[in-house]
Amino acid sequence: MVLKQKFANVKTDTFLVVHPLDDAPEKKVEAEHLRPMRMTRSVRYSLFALRAYLFLMVALVLYHVFALAGLV
């Protein structure tokens, strides 16, 4: 690896920070052969609860905006 040769004299008790744009690119993992994952019942209920919560929060924000505008 190029970085090992470049920083061979760095002490082992120090940490070398390499920015991701300066690092060597990694090979991408092929995932086209994988099927979609099945959701369990608890995951489906959790996602539904999250969707309901987000809908409720957006409705409350819109109500507050309309109330500030004097439309409610």
Buried (B, 14 or more C-beta within 10 A) or exposed (E): EEEEEEEEEEEEEEEEEEEEEEEEEEEEEEEEEEEEEEEEEEEEEEEEEEEEEEEEEEEEEEEEEEEEEEEE
